[in-house]
Amino acid sequence: MNAARPTSSDRRPASVVINFIEGTRAVTADELEAHSVTRYRVTSSYRDQIINSGYYDQLKFIVEPSFEEFESPGNLDTSGEHDNTVVPGFQHKYAQTGLLLATDHCASYCRYCFRKRIVGKDSDEIAVDLGEIARYIRGHPEMTNVLVSGGDPFVLSTRRLHEILDHLLPFRHLNSIRFGTKMLAYAPKRFEDPDLMALFQRIHEARKAAVIVTHFDHIGEVSADAEGSIRLLRARGVLFLNQSVLLAKVNDDPETLAATFIKCHQMGIRPYYLFQGRPVKGASHFQVPLRRGLEIARGINQRLSGIEKTFKYIMSHYTGKIEILDLGADGRVYMRYHQNKDPEKIGKIFSRPYLEGACWLDDLPEGSD
Ligand code: SF4
């Protein structure tokens, strides 16, 4: 991890000294494992960008480890990904969408990652047998799109990405191939690879939409190189959406997020989801209470023009994707299912009494919905 210095000459050091945000601390490998502390890695281009952006005091929390990771309660599979895995490395939670976990590696590791159970590790939740995945897709004509995620798919070789497409493009019932990536923040020059451009061309020639879902949490993450790569890709017909995570100390104010979304809009990226932070073990200190989250969402919308108001404030819960709508004068949080396994529940508004400090559906008392 960050500037680790062994304190023992054993092959597996008894402890290493790690630079945390709050200071150095000696920790053992067992401690790191027991607390599921995410591996440390930051690209030099991202480090330079966040320093030069003038926002280092906020953005350091995205990639630098903190003592808080040892204390934050939660679990490691908040969305029930295990339960929705139909083939190793492939999930099918909502009828129309397949989710392919292409890798467990990323260019840099976000400290708040909700897949910290797999990222930076050798996980068995990654797609290995693409043929088996293709056979599953063939049997599910209701599936209209596949999201290729991970980890970050763009850490893979371009050749491996082409192999993945070999197994997806033949299906006429798939009308879009989507990639979830933070690479445009962490290593934007990756997209200067001409073979990667050919990848998107293949998707278009198969008469499908090529979509990249970027992951900018803060305007300070948008570099000139990222803007250049996005321009290149848009010129090739790639559609762009952005998702952000609402993160304590990083972007938990409406000015920052409105500026981020306006920047996305200007680059041709449609702000799509603002995710409520999940109660992830070792990362729940990033969560913002729902009351404050709703104030921020409203504050963002007050700063955006009509055509920029394209984001939804979303809780990606075990039961489905829930849009968080309002905290009423009656003290209840109003929500509606944006996605649910049960189509009958989609679009239905429901409410729960708000408890001060609540950050997640499970923190709100059940009953009298
Ligand atoms: S880039 Fe995505 S998958 Fe990788 S650590 Fe960050 S949030 Fe997790």
Boltz pocket constraint, residues with backbone or C-beta under 6 A from the ligand:
constraints:
  - pocket:
      binder: B
      contacts: [[A, 105], [A, 106], [A, 108], [A, 109], [A, 110], [A, 111], [A, 112], [A, 113], [A, 114], [A, 115], [A, 119], [A, 150], [A, 151], [A, 152], [A, 181], [A, 182]]
      max_distance: 6.0
